[in-house]
Amino acid sequence: MPTNGLHQVLKIQFGLVNDANRYLTAESFGFKVNASASSLKRKQTWVLEPDPGQGTAVLFRSSHLGRYLSAEEDGRVACEMDRPGRDCRFLVLPQPDGRWVLQSEPHGRFFGGTEDQLSCFATAISPAELWTVHLAIHPQAHLLSVSRRRYVHLCLQEDEMAADGDMPWGVDALLTLIFQSRRYSLKSYDSRYLRSDGRLVWEPEARACYTLEFKAGKLAFKDCDGRYLAPVGPAGTLKAGRNTRPGKDELFDLEQSHPQVVLVAANHRYVSVRQGINVSANQDEELDHETFLMQIDQETKKSTFYSSTGGYWTLVTHGGLQATATQVSANTMFEMEWHGRRVALKASNGRYVCMKKNGQLAAISDFVGEDELFILKLINRPILVLRGLDGFVCHRRGSNQLDTNRSTYDVFHLSFRDGAYQIRGRGAGFWYIGSHGSVCSDGDLAEDFLFEFRERGRLAIRALSGKYLCGGASGLLRADADLPMGEALWEY
């Protein structure tokens, strides 16, 4: 498998929701904890860590404070310890409905309560001691079987999901985790849900909903009968097996889903490595050889392009481009310049990539003209979930506008035309810019939006007015930002 961060296991961050639908919150002032928040934001986000003593206990670290949840012998709870001590050790007791009970390991009491009346002093489990796990990560990812070391993807011919992919290549490897009614569903790119018998269905029915369990930093999916999803048989068909306890076969890693793109040059042909190591614009269809995994460096904001043949684009002698590099270096990084519906790429030699007369690409141009401009199309997000600084984008109830600060998310559908995207929401209505710059989601006609990939895992969305979509104090999605930064960047 390739290195250089192509396969990045996501750090599991989550919120804990009590029986009153309020989130466990770590406050900065006094390092107190409460269960008063109605949505999942920074103060409500926790990370599960193993006990350094190698026991069965775990630690709960506040992602916001970097401090650990603790429970004293008298039941007092706080989140003030910057190093885990004896009082920070908890046992997680999964319940039949998938919820968790947290028990202080040294003191044997159960953690629960409501509002600011939390304690770890209960001797018996009541509804107040039950917690639902709500993942705080972006819900679109790749799923890797721990036992088989293969990626789950949608097999259209067999009409199933299977863990048999060496690489998470193409749109069929994209999975979306849908959270509703305290359970999760696995949604494929064509908007179907995986049922526990291995069938794909159009609605998240009871047998297509799972509770999550964590084991040694891995995920397990338990169905309504208490059995766990696992790859079954030679084909690795994903379905619930016989086991009622998660072993290695039932464990999965969630990996970040990097953007996969195709590029079209001025000759209207796809950029490809089909005919060898040279990167050329010479193909009329988009298949694996025309698909490239794009990663943006956090520091330089420059991009790399990784091919299905196992090599990065790299600058070679006389400005040529070949897909042969096995390691990321200065010569594999390209600066992206956005020109409306097109993009230009500047190589490490300071020159722009252009299409030569024979279709080969080379970084030999000092200026941007027609031959230096490319259409860049995102192919592995036919369905889209957007998260900003304050939360997820979601339809506002009773309105055609969109919220940007929700802990739950809506799934939007993307289409593409000539360098621009069209976004459809609930009821097949299209996004458009309404009065005063507000984004509406009930349009009969498609309006174009431009996607600019600015940071790793984050994009800016530009309206035809030139303004960028952003959130803000109102909590509404608006085309109001002049620059693609801060509230105008969206995790996708």
Buried (B, 14 or more C-beta within 10 A) or exposed (E): EBEBBBBBBBEBBBBBBBBEEBBBBBBEEEBBBBBBBEBBBBBBBBBBBEBEEEEEBBBBBBBBBEBBBBBBEEBEBBBBBEEBEEBBBBBBEBEEEBBBBBBBBBBEBBBBBBEEEBBBBBEEBEEBBBBBBBBBBBBBBBBBBBBBEBBBBBBEEEEBBBBBBEBBBBBBBBBBBBBEEBBBBBBBBEEBBBBBEBBBBEEBEEBBBBBBBBBEEBBBBBBBEEBBBBBBEEEBBBBBBEBEEBBEBBBBBBBBBBBBBBBBBBEEBBBBBBEEBBBBBBBEEBEBBBBBBBBBBEEEBBBBBBBBEEBBBBBBEEBBBBBBBEEBEEBBBBBBBBEEBBBBBBBBEEBBBBBBEEBBBBBBBEEBEEBBBBBBBBBBBBBBBBBBBBBBBBBBEEEBBBBBBBBBBBBBBBEBEEBBBBBBBEEEBBBBBBEEBBBBBBBEEBBBBBBBBBBBBBBBBBBBEEBBBBBBEEBBBBBBBEEBBEBBBBBB
